[in-house]
Amino acid sequence: MLLLVITGGGLLLMACDRRKHELKQRVTRAAVGTAFVAYGLYLMLFYRGGMIFLTSLVFIIPIALGVQFFRERADDKLRQEMEALTRQYAPGSASGQSDGNPTR
């Protein structure tokens, strides 16, 4: 039960990352995170026994969303580094040779 709340909170934190450009994925993470937190709090606070309904999706969905989040984050970081290198070594930049003359 506590794991549901922790996992849901993690998904909510991932949804709050504003560097992501894809609104659909952020909304999905927020919706799943909210559902996990709500179900976990319900089980901890109001549920008094009996059968608890948990499927394997409770374990698979957060892992899949987390892996997707960290892959996107790594791709964004790599893209930013490549753009910085492109700007740094572009023709006409301070460190690149603008006219191809090696004597300068």
C-alpha positions in Angstrom: 0.0 0.0 0.0 2.8 2.4 0.9 4.5 1.3 -2.3 1.5 2.5 -4.3 1.7 5.9 -2.7 5.5 6.2 -3.3 5.2 5.0 -6.9 2.4 7.4 -7.6 4.3 10.3 -6.0 7.3 9.4 -8.3 5.1 9.5 -11.3 3.6 12.8 -10.3 7.2 14.2 -9.9 8.0 13.0 -13.4 4.9 14.6 -14.8 6.0 18.0 -13.2 9.2 18.0 -15.2 8.7 21.0 -17.6 11.6 20.1 -19.9 9.4 17.6 -21.7 7.7 18.8 -24.8 5.1 16.1 -25.1 2.0 17.1 -23.1 0.2 13.8 -23.7 2.9 11.9 -21.8 3.0 14.3 -18.9 -0.8 14.0 -18.6 -0.6 10.2 -18.7 2.0 10.2 -16.0 0.0 12.6 -13.8 -3.2 10.6 -14.2 -1.6 7.2 -13.4 0.3 8.8 -10.5 -2.8 10.4 -9.1 -4.7 7.0 -9.4 -1.9 5.2 -7.6 -1.7 7.8 -4.8 -5.5 7.8 -4.4 -5.8 4.0 -4.3 -2.8 3.6 -1.9 -4.3 6.3 0.5 -7.7 4.6 0.3 -6.2 1.3 1.2 -4.2 2.7 4.1 -6.8 5.0 5.5 -10.3 3.5 4.9 -9.9 -0.1 3.9 -10.4 -2.5 6.8 -9.7 -6.0 5.4 -10.7 -8.4 2.8 -9.4 -8.9 -0.7 -7.1 -6.3 -2.3 -7.2 -6.0 -6.1 -3.8 -5.6 -7.5 -2.7 -6.8 -10.9 0.7 -7.1 -12.5 -0.1 -3.8 -14.3 0.5 -2.0 -11.0 4.1 -3.1 -11.3 4.6 -2.9 -15.0 3.1 0.5 -15.8 5.3 2.6 -13.4 8.4 0.8 -14.6 7.5 1.4 -18.2 6.7 5.1 -17.7 9.8 5.6 -15.6 12.1 4.0 -18.3 10.5 6.1 -20.9 11.0 9.2 -18.8 14.7 8.6 -18.2 15.3 7.7 -21.9 13.6 11.0 -23.0 15.7 12.9 -20.4 18.9 11.3 -21.7 17.9 12.0 -25.3 17.2 15.7 -24.4 20.6 16.0 -22.7 22.4 14.5 -25.7 20.5 16.8 -28.1 21.5 19.8 -26.0 25.1 18.7 -26.0 25.1 18.2 -29.8 23.5 21.6 -30.4 26.2 23.2 -28.2 29.0 21.5 -30.1 27.4 22.5 -33.4 27.2 26.1 -32.3 30.8 26.0 -30.9 32.4 24.5 -34.1 30.1 26.2 -36.7 31.8 28.2 -39.4 32.2 31.8 -38.3 32.3 30.9 -34.6 35.1 32.0 -32.3 36.7 28.6 -32.1 36.1 27.5 -35.6 38.0 28.7 -38.7 35.7 30.9 -40.7 37.5 31.0 -44.0 39.6 27.8 -43.9 42.9 29.7 -43.7 45.2 27.7 -41.4 47.5 30.7 -40.9 45.1 32.5 -38.6 
